[in-house]
Amino acid sequence: MSRGKKNEAIMNEDIRAVEVRCTGDDGTNYGIISTRDAQNTADDLGLDLVLIAPDAKPPVAKIMDYGKFKYQQEKRKKEARKNQKVIVVKEIKLSVKIAENDISYKVKHAREFLEAGHHVKFRVFLKGREMAHPQAGVEVLNRVWPMVEDLAVMDKRPKLEGRYVNMMALPKKDENSKK
């Protein structure tokens, strides 16, 4: 018999073990009893017999309200998702032959992104023969860095990756935002 989900619990009549180590939802320890007796106990209490550790010797089963258990699990997952922060990485593309006014225009946008709390990835694309001198891309990023260093922390130094020279800047942690 195959299940739709791998993490789906084995419960009630689907438990194939002859005997199980059984515990109750309230902490009651029933000890090692036959699966049929455990199922009867669960039925008497109006609860489900759920296999917790199928690989143990003997397997461990718990008598619980499975619907309530699943509901609480989903509620915890939802709460965890709500509390996590999504990191947005904005990308600023530059070239080796970029003019100074173009750099300042792109840096202005990068500063806005950093003030909004986003991570900024600066990329210098190396075309054709520029690949022979990747240091030129590093120099462009070294000209950009002083313009944003008051707002940012350099996470990754300028480094050649394929046809790009990349540098990563993260917003500085503000003392005011900790309050």
C-alpha positions in Angstrom: 0.0 0.0 0.0 1.5 3.3 -1.0 0.8 6.7 0.6 0.5 10.0 -1.2 2.8 11.8 1.2 6.0 10.4 2.7 5.5 12.1 6.0 1.9 10.9 6.4 1.5 9.1 9.7 0.7 5.4 9.9 -2.3 5.1 12.1 -5.1 2.8 13.4 -5.7 -0.3 11.2 -2.7 0.5 8.9 -0.2 -0.4 11.7 1.2 -3.8 10.7 3.3 -4.5 13.8 2.2 -7.4 16.1 3.0 -5.4 19.3 3.8 -1.8 20.1 5.2 0.3 22.9 2.2 2.4 23.7 1.8 5.7 25.4 -1.2 8.0 25.9 -1.7 11.6 24.9 -1.9 12.5 28.6 1.5 10.8 29.4 0.0 7.4 30.4 2.5 4.6 29.7 0.7 1.4 28.6 3.9 -0.5 28.1 4.5 -3.1 25.3 1.1 -4.4 24.3 -0.4 -6.1 21.2 -1.5 -3.7 18.5 -5.1 -5.0 18.7 -5.2 -4.1 22.5 -3.7 -0.7 21.8 -6.3 -0.1 19.0 -9.1 -1.2 21.3 -7.9 1.2 24.0 -7.7 4.0 21.5 -11.3 3.2 20.3 -12.6 3.2 23.9 -11.1 6.7 24.4 -12.4 7.9 21.1 -8.9 8.7 19.9 -6.5 7.4 17.2 -3.5 5.1 17.5 -0.6 6.8 15.7 2.7 5.1 14.9 5.4 7.6 16.2 8.6 5.6 15.7 8.0 2.7 13.2 11.7 1.7 13.1 12.1 1.2 16.9 12.1 -2.3 18.4 9.2 -2.6 19.2 7.6 0.2 17.3 6.3 3.2 19.4 2.7 4.2 19.1 0.8 7.0 20.7 -2.9 7.3 21.5 -3.9 10.8 20.5 -6.5 13.0 18.7 -4.7 13.0 15.3 -6.9 15.8 13.9 -6.1 18.1 16.8 -2.4 17.2 16.5 -2.3 18.0 12.7 -4.1 21.3 13.4 -1.6 22.4 16.0 1.3 21.3 13.8 0.0 23.4 10.9 -0.6 26.4 13.3 3.0 26.2 14.4 4.3 26.1 10.8 2.2 29.1 9.9 3.5 31.0 12.9 7.1 30.2 12.0 6.5 31.4 8.4 5.0 34.6 9.6 8.0 35.4 11.8 10.7 34.7 9.2 12.1 37.6 7.2 12.3 37.4 3.4 15.7 38.6 2.1 15.4 40.6 -1.1 18.6 40.8 -3.2 18.6 43.7 -5.7 21.1 43.6 -8.5 23.0 46.6 -10.0 24.7 45.9 -13.3 27.7 47.9 -14.3 30.2 47.7 -17.1 34.0 48.3 -17.3 33.6 51.3 -19.6 30.9 53.0 -17.4 30.9 56.8 -17.2 31.2 58.5 -13.8 27.7 60.0 -14.0 26.2 56.6 -14.8 28.0 55.2 -11.7 26.5 57.9 -9.5 23.0 57.3 -11.0 23.2 53.5 -10.3 24.7 54.1 -6.8 21.8 56.4 -6.0 19.4 53.4 -6.7 21.7 51.1 -4.7 21.5 53.5 -1.7 17.7 53.5 -1.9 17.7 49.7 -1.9 20.1 49.6 1.1 18.0 52.1 3.0 14.9 49.9 2.4 16.9 47.0 4.0 17.5 45.0 0.8 20.8 43.3 0.0 22.5 44.7 -3.1 24.6 42.7 -5.6 26.9 44.7 -7.8 27.9 43.0 -11.0 30.3 44.1 -13.7 29.9 42.2 -16.9 33.1 41.5 -18.9 32.6 41.5 -22.6 35.0 40.0 -25.2 38.6 41.1 -24.5 37.7 42.5 -21.1 37.9 38.9 -19.9 41.7 39.1 -20.3 41.8 42.0 -17.7 39.2 41.1 -15.0 41.1 43.6 -12.7 39.3 46.4 -14.6 36.0 45.1 -13.2 37.4 45.0 -9.7 38.5 48.6 -10.1 35.0 49.7 -11.1 33.6 48.0 -8.0 36.3 49.6 -5.9 35.2 53.0 -7.2 31.6 52.2 -6.3 32.3 51.0 -2.7 33.2 54.3 -1.1 29.8 55.7 -2.3 27.8 53.2 -0.3 30.1 52.2 2.6 28.3 54.6 5.0 25.1 52.5 4.5 26.4 49.1 3.8 28.7 46.3 5.0 30.7 44.4 2.3 29.6 40.8 2.5 31.6 39.6 -0.5 34.6 41.3 -1.8 34.9 41.9 -5.6 35.5 38.5 -7.1 35.5 37.1 -10.6 32.7 34.5 -11.2 32.4 33.4 -14.8 32.0 36.5 -17.0 31.0 38.7 -14.0 32.9 40.4 -11.2 30.5 40.4 -8.3 30.4 42.2 -5.0 27.7 41.9 -2.3 26.7 44.7 0.0 24.4 44.2 3.0 22.6 47.1 4.9 24.3 48.1 8.1 22.5 47.0 11.3 20.9 50.2 12.8 21.1 50.9 16.5 17.7 52.6 16.2 16.0 49.5 14.6 17.0 47.3 17.6 14.6 49.2 19.9 
